[in-house]
Amino acid sequence: PAINVTWVCEGVRQTNVSTTSGILPKEDGTYQITEEIKVGLEEKRSYA
């Protein structure tokens, strides 16, 4: 399966800024993925 996660900061696509758990199967036949990005406490930009 293919799962794409994209981080956007103030309208600009961010690349190579996150870490991932990889695609993991679940018992119910679906899949999950965890994406993480580190943002400093002083950073005031908007991420989506």
C-alpha angles and dihedrals in degrees: 000000000000122000120177123196120185127186116212122195116193091334096313120112111237121215130195093008101112142063123219139205089217123237110311126192119232127212092250093061095259128109135233136198131190119208121188132191125185116225123180119240091240094054112106100182122120119246127190 
